[in-house]
Amino acid sequence: FILELVDDLSDERNWREKTITTLACRSAVKAGQRLDAKQIHALLEQLAAAENPFTCPHGRPIIVRISEQEILRRFGR
């Protein structure tokens, strides 16, 4: 991991931001990982307090809006 990070940073101007972004992604909750109610509540509170709660550090969406019509369409209603 460290060697990969150093290699990625070799020609990056903003290496601190890149390092923080990479570490955040590596320590994030992964798909399929089970959380208890207390952990979920804590994550939602932290998300609500975030400067930008809509995307991860790489710009991928965290929250998406799905209309009722889209939900009904997907479930064949």
N, CA, C and O atoms as a GROMACS GRO file, in nm:
protein
  308
    1PHE      N    1   0.082  -0.119   0.000
    1PHE     CA    2   0.000   0.000   0.000
    1PHE      C    3   0.087   0.126   0.000
    1PHE      O    4   0.062   0.218  -0.078
    2ILE      N    5   0.186   0.130   0.086
    2ILE     CA    6   0.274   0.248   0.096
    2ILE      C    7   0.349   0.269  -0.034
    2ILE      O    8   0.359   0.382  -0.083
    3LEU      N    9   0.403   0.162  -0.092
    3LEU     CA   10   0.476   0.176  -0.218
    3LEU      C   11   0.384   0.224  -0.330
    3LEU      O   12   0.423   0.306  -0.412
    4GLU      N   13   0.264   0.172  -0.332
    4GLU     CA   14   0.166   0.215  -0.433
    4GLU      C   15   0.134   0.363  -0.415
    4GLU      O   16   0.125   0.437  -0.513
    5LEU      N   17   0.117   0.406  -0.292
    5LEU     CA   18   0.086   0.545  -0.262
    5LEU      C   19   0.202   0.636  -0.303
    5LEU      O   20   0.180   0.740  -0.365
    6VAL      N   21   0.324   0.597  -0.269
    6VAL     CA   22   0.442   0.677  -0.306
    6VAL      C   23   0.454   0.686  -0.458
    6VAL      O   24   0.485   0.793  -0.512
    7ASP      N   25   0.430   0.576  -0.527
    7ASP     CA   26   0.436   0.576  -0.672
    7ASP      C   27   0.332   0.671  -0.732
    7ASP      O   28   0.362   0.746  -0.826
    8ASP      N   29   0.211   0.667  -0.678
    8ASP     CA   30   0.105   0.756  -0.725
    8ASP      C   31   0.138   0.902  -0.700
    8ASP      O   32   0.098   0.990  -0.777
    9LEU      N   33   0.210   0.930  -0.594
    9LEU     CA   34   0.239   1.067  -0.554
    9LEU      C   35   0.364   1.124  -0.620
    9LEU      O   36   0.391   1.244  -0.606
   10SER      N   37   0.439   1.043  -0.691
   10SER     CA   38   0.567   1.087  -0.744
   10SER      C   39   0.555   1.211  -0.832
   10SER      O   40   0.645   1.295  -0.832
   11ASP      N   41   0.446   1.225  -0.907
   11ASP     CA   42   0.431   1.344  -0.989
   11ASP      C   43   0.306   1.424  -0.952
   11ASP      O   44   0.255   1.501  -1.035
   12GLU      N   45   0.257   1.408  -0.833
   12GLU     CA   46   0.141   1.484  -0.785
   12GLU      C   47   0.189   1.612  -0.717
   12GLU      O   48   0.281   1.609  -0.636
   13ARG      N   49   0.125   1.722  -0.750
   13ARG     CA   50   0.159   1.848  -0.682
   13ARG      C   51   0.098   1.850  -0.542
   13ARG      O   52   0.165   1.890  -0.446
   14ASN      N   53  -0.027   1.809  -0.530
   14ASN     CA   54  -0.094   1.816  -0.402
   14ASN      C   55  -0.093   1.678  -0.335
   14ASN      O   56  -0.197   1.614  -0.324
   15TRP      N   57   0.023   1.634  -0.291
   15TRP     CA   58   0.038   1.499  -0.236
   15TRP      C   59  -0.035   1.482  -0.105
   15TRP      O   60  -0.078   1.370  -0.074
   16ARG      N   61  -0.052   1.587  -0.026
   16ARG     CA   62  -0.124   1.574   0.101
   16ARG      C   63  -0.270   1.540   0.076
   16ARG      O   64  -0.326   1.450   0.139
   17GLU      N   65  -0.332   1.612  -0.015
   17GLU     CA   66  -0.473   1.585  -0.047
   17GLU      C   67  -0.488   1.445  -0.104
   17GLU      O   68  -0.582   1.374  -0.068
   18LYS      N   69  -0.399   1.404  -0.192
   18LYS     CA   70  -0.403   1.271  -0.251
   18LYS      C   71  -0.388   1.164  -0.143
   18LYS      O   72  -0.458   1.062  -0.147
   19THR      N   73  -0.299   1.186  -0.048
   19THR     CA   74  -0.277   1.090   0.060
   19THR      C   75  -0.402   1.078   0.148
   19THR      O   76  -0.444   0.968   0.181
   20ILE      N   77  -0.460   1.191   0.184
   20ILE     CA   78  -0.580   1.191   0.268
   20ILE      C   79  -0.695   1.122   0.196
   20ILE      O   80  -0.768   1.043   0.255
   21THR      N   81  -0.711   1.152   0.068
   21THR     CA   82  -0.818   1.091  -0.012
   21THR      C   83  -0.800   0.940  -0.018
   21THR      O   84  -0.897   0.866   0.000
   22THR      N   85  -0.680   0.894  -0.043
   22THR     CA   86  -0.653   0.751  -0.052
   22THR      C   87  -0.676   0.682   0.082
   22THR      O   88  -0.737   0.575   0.086
   23LEU      N   89  -0.630   0.742   0.189
   23LEU     CA   90  -0.650   0.682   0.321
   23LEU      C   91  -0.798   0.678   0.357
   23LEU      O   92  -0.844   0.581   0.418
   24ALA      N   93  -0.872   0.781   0.322
   24ALA     CA   94  -1.017   0.783   0.350
   24ALA      C   95  -1.086   0.669   0.277
   24ALA      O   96  -1.170   0.600   0.335
   25CYS      N   97  -1.052   0.648   0.151
   25CYS     CA   98  -1.115   0.542   0.074
   25CYS      C   99  -1.077   0.404   0.127
   25CYS      O  100  -1.160   0.314   0.131
   26ARG      N  101  -0.953   0.387   0.166
   26ARG     CA  102  -0.908   0.257   0.218
   26ARG      C  103  -0.975   0.222   0.351
   26ARG      O  104  -0.993   0.104   0.382
   27SER      N  105  -1.011   0.324   0.429
   27SER     CA  106  -1.070   0.298   0.560
   27SER      C  107  -1.223   0.306   0.559
   27SER      O  108  -1.287   0.292   0.664
   28ALA      N  109  -1.282   0.329   0.442
   28ALA     CA  110  -1.428   0.342   0.431
   28ALA      C  111  -1.499   0.209   0.453
   28ALA      O  112  -1.439   0.102   0.440
   29VAL      N  113  -1.626   0.218   0.487
   29VAL     CA  114  -1.709   0.099   0.500
   29VAL      C  115  -1.722   0.036   0.361
   29VAL      O  116  -1.752   0.105   0.264
   30LYS      N  117  -1.698  -0.092   0.352
   30LYS     CA  118  -1.702  -0.163   0.224
   30LYS      C  119  -1.838  -0.227   0.200
   30LYS      O  120  -1.912  -0.254   0.295
   31ALA      N  121  -1.870  -0.251   0.075
   31ALA     CA  122  -1.996  -0.316   0.039
   31ALA      C  123  -2.005  -0.451   0.110
   31ALA      O  124  -1.909  -0.528   0.112
   32GLY      N  125  -2.121  -0.478   0.168
   32GLY     CA  126  -2.143  -0.604   0.237
   32GLY      C  127  -2.098  -0.605   0.382
   32GLY      O  128  -2.129  -0.699   0.456
   33GLN      N  129  -2.027  -0.501   0.425
   33GLN     CA  130  -1.982  -0.494   0.563
   33GLN      C  131  -2.102  -0.461   0.653
   33GLN      O  132  -2.174  -0.365   0.627
   34ARG      N  133  -2.123  -0.540   0.756
   34ARG     CA  134  -2.237  -0.520   0.846
   34ARG      C  135  -2.200  -0.420   0.956
   34ARG      O  136  -2.092  -0.424   1.013
   35LEU      N  137  -2.295  -0.331   0.982
   35LEU     CA  138  -2.279  -0.232   1.088
   35LEU      C  139  -2.396  -0.245   1.184
   35LEU      O  140  -2.507  -0.279   1.144
   36ASP      N  141  -2.371  -0.218   1.312
   36ASP     CA  142  -2.483  -0.218   1.406
   36ASP      C  143  -2.548  -0.080   1.404
   36ASP      O  144  -2.498   0.013   1.342
   37ALA      N  145  -2.662  -0.069   1.472
   37ALA     CA  146  -2.740   0.055   1.470
   37ALA      C  147  -2.660   0.175   1.520
   37ALA      O  148  -2.673   0.285   1.467
   38LYS      N  149  -2.577   0.154   1.621
   38LYS     CA  150  -2.495   0.263   1.676
   38LYS      C  151  -2.394   0.314   1.572
   38LYS      O  152  -2.375   0.435   1.557
   39GLN      N  153  -2.331   0.223   1.500
   39GLN     CA  154  -2.234   0.261   1.397
   39GLN      C  155  -2.303   0.334   1.282
   39GLN      O  156  -2.250   0.434   1.231
   40ILE      N  157  -2.420   0.287   1.242
   40ILE     CA  158  -2.495   0.352   1.134
   40ILE      C  159  -2.533   0.493   1.176
   40ILE      O  160  -2.517   0.587   1.098
   41HIS      N  161  -2.583   0.509   1.296
   41HIS     CA  162  -2.623   0.640   1.346
   41HIS      C  163  -2.503   0.736   1.346
   41HIS      O  164  -2.515   0.850   1.303
   42ALA      N  165  -2.389   0.689   1.395
   42ALA     CA  166  -2.268   0.772   1.400
   42ALA      C  167  -2.225   0.814   1.259
   42ALA      O  168  -2.188   0.929   1.237
   43LEU      N  169  -2.230   0.721   1.164
   43LEU     CA  170  -2.193   0.754   1.026
   43LEU      C  171  -2.287   0.858   0.966
   43LEU      O  172  -2.242   0.951   0.898
   44LEU      N  173  -2.416   0.844   0.991
   44LEU     CA  174  -2.513   0.941   0.938
   44LEU      C  175  -2.492   1.078   1.001
   44LEU      O  176  -2.507   1.179   0.932
   45GLU      N  177  -2.459   1.085   1.128
   45GLU     CA  178  -2.430   1.214   1.191
   45GLU      C  179  -2.305   1.277   1.130
   45GLU      O  180  -2.303   1.398   1.104
   46GLN      N  181  -2.202   1.197   1.107
   46GLN     CA  182  -2.080   1.250   1.046
   46GLN      C  183  -2.106   1.296   0.904
   46GLN      O  184  -2.053   1.399   0.861
   47LEU      N  185  -2.186   1.222   0.831
   47LEU     CA  186  -2.220   1.260   0.694
   47LEU      C  187  -2.296   1.392   0.692
   47LEU      O  188  -2.269   1.478   0.608
   48ALA      N  189  -2.392   1.409   0.783
   48ALA     CA  190  -2.470   1.532   0.791
   48ALA      C  191  -2.381   1.652   0.824
   48ALA      O  192  -2.411   1.764   0.782
   49ALA      N  193  -2.274   1.631   0.898
   49ALA     CA  194  -2.184   1.739   0.937
   49ALA      C  195  -2.076   1.767   0.833
   49ALA      O  196  -2.001   1.864   0.847
   50ALA      N  197  -2.066   1.684   0.731
   50ALA     CA  198  -1.960   1.699   0.630
   50ALA      C  199  -1.980   1.824   0.546
   50ALA      O  200  -2.093   1.869   0.524
   51GLU      N  201  -1.870   1.878   0.499
   51GLU     CA  202  -1.874   1.996   0.411
   51GLU      C  203  -1.948   1.964   0.282
   51GLU      O  204  -2.027   2.046   0.233
   52ASN      N  205  -1.924   1.846   0.225
   52ASN     CA  206  -1.992   1.803   0.104
   52ASN      C  207  -2.041   1.660   0.126
   52ASN      O  208  -1.967   1.565   0.100
   53PRO      N  209  -2.166   1.643   0.173
   53PRO     CA  210  -2.215   1.509   0.203
   53PRO      C  211  -2.263   1.430   0.082
   53PRO      O  212  -2.314   1.319   0.097
   54PHE      N  213  -2.249   1.486  -0.038
   54PHE     CA  214  -2.306   1.422  -0.156
   54PHE      C  215  -2.209   1.336  -0.236
   54PHE      O  216  -2.252   1.254  -0.317
   55THR      N  217  -2.077   1.354  -0.214
   55THR     CA  218  -1.980   1.275  -0.289
   55THR      C  219  -1.865   1.230  -0.198
   55THR      O  220  -1.839   1.291  -0.094
   56CYS      N  221  -1.799   1.123  -0.240
   56CYS     CA  222  -1.679   1.077  -0.170
   56CYS      C  223  -1.562   1.169  -0.212
   56CYS      O  224  -1.580   1.254  -0.299
   57PRO      N  225  -1.445   1.154  -0.151
   57PRO     CA  226  -1.332   1.239  -0.189
   57PRO      C  227  -1.293   1.229  -0.337
   57PRO      O  228  -1.231   1.321  -0.390
   58HIS      N  229  -1.329   1.120  -0.403
   58HIS     CA  230  -1.298   1.106  -0.546
   58HIS      C  231  -1.409   1.159  -0.636
   58HIS      O  232  -1.397   1.156  -0.758
   59GLY      N  233  -1.518   1.207  -0.575
   59GLY     CA  234  -1.628   1.263  -0.654
   59GLY      C  235  -1.741   1.167  -0.685
   59GLY      O  236  -1.836   1.204  -0.754
   60ARG      N  237  -1.732   1.044  -0.635
   60ARG     CA  238  -1.841   0.948  -0.659
   60ARG      C  239  -1.959   0.980  -0.568
   60ARG      O  240  -1.938   1.021  -0.454
   61PRO      N  241  -2.082   0.962  -0.616
   61PRO     CA  242  -2.198   0.998  -0.534
   61PRO      C  243  -2.213   0.911  -0.410
   61PRO      O  244  -2.188   0.790  -0.414
   62ILE      N  245  -2.256   0.974  -0.301
   62ILE     CA  246  -2.288   0.904  -0.177
   62ILE      C  247  -2.439   0.898  -0.162
   62ILE      O  248  -2.495   0.798  -0.118
   63ILE      N  249  -2.504   1.006  -0.200
   63ILE     CA  250  -2.648   1.018  -0.190
   63ILE      C  251  -2.704   1.042  -0.330
   63ILE      O  252  -2.654   1.126  -0.404
   64VAL      N  253  -2.805   0.968  -0.365
   64VAL     CA  254  -2.872   0.989  -0.493
   64VAL      C  255  -3.022   1.001  -0.469
   64VAL      O  256  -3.077   0.939  -0.378
   65ARG      N  257  -3.086   1.080  -0.551
   65ARG     CA  258  -3.230   1.096  -0.540
   65ARG      C  259  -3.296   1.007  -0.645
   65ARG      O  260  -3.262   1.013  -0.763
   66ILE      N  261  -3.391   0.925  -0.600
   66ILE     CA  262  -3.467   0.838  -0.690
   66ILE      C  263  -3.614   0.874  -0.672
   66ILE      O  264  -3.667   0.868  -0.562
   67SER      N  265  -3.677   0.910  -0.781
   67SER     CA  266  -3.817   0.950  -0.773
   67SER      C  267  -3.907   0.829  -0.745
   67SER      O  268  -3.869   0.714  -0.767
   68GLU      N  269  -4.025   0.859  -0.696
   68GLU     CA  270  -4.122   0.752  -0.670
   68GLU      C  271  -4.156   0.678  -0.799
   68GLU      O  272  -4.172   0.556  -0.799
   69GLN      N  273  -4.166   0.753  -0.908
   69GLN     CA  274  -4.196   0.692  -1.037
   69GLN      C  275  -4.086   0.594  -1.079
   69GLN      O  276  -4.115   0.488  -1.134
   70GLU      N  277  -3.961   0.629  -1.052
   70GLU     CA  278  -3.849   0.541  -1.086
   70GLU      C  279  -3.854   0.413  -1.002
   70GLU      O  280  -3.830   0.304  -1.054
   71ILE      N  281  -3.884   0.426  -0.875
   71ILE     CA  282  -3.896   0.308  -0.788
   71ILE      C  283  -4.009   0.217  -0.838
   71ILE      O  284  -3.992   0.096  -0.849
   72LEU      N  285  -4.123   0.276  -0.868
   72LEU     CA  286  -4.236   0.198  -0.917
   72LEU      C  287  -4.203   0.129  -1.051
   72LEU      O  288  -4.240   0.014  -1.073
   73ARG      N  289  -4.133   0.202  -1.139
   73ARG     CA  290  -4.095   0.146  -1.268
   73ARG      C  291  -4.001   0.027  -1.250
   73ARG      O  292  -4.016  -0.076  -1.316
   74ARG      N  293  -3.904   0.041  -1.160
   74ARG     CA  294  -3.807  -0.066  -1.138
   74ARG      C  295  -3.870  -0.192  -1.078
   74ARG      O  296  -3.822  -0.303  -1.100
   75PHE      N  297  -3.977  -0.174  -1.002
   75PHE     CA  298  -4.044  -0.288  -0.940
   75PHE      C  299  -4.166  -0.333  -1.018
   75PHE      O  300  -4.245  -0.415  -0.971
   76GLY      N  301  -4.183  -0.278  -1.138
   76GLY     CA  302  -4.291  -0.323  -1.225
   76GLY      C  303  -4.429  -0.289  -1.175
   76GLY      O  304  -4.523  -0.366  -1.193
   77ARG      N  305  -4.442  -0.175  -1.114
   77ARG     CA  306  -4.574  -0.132  -1.062
   77ARG      C  307  -4.633  -0.021  -1.146
   77ARG      O  308  -4.742   0.026  -1.117
   0.00000   0.00000   0.00000
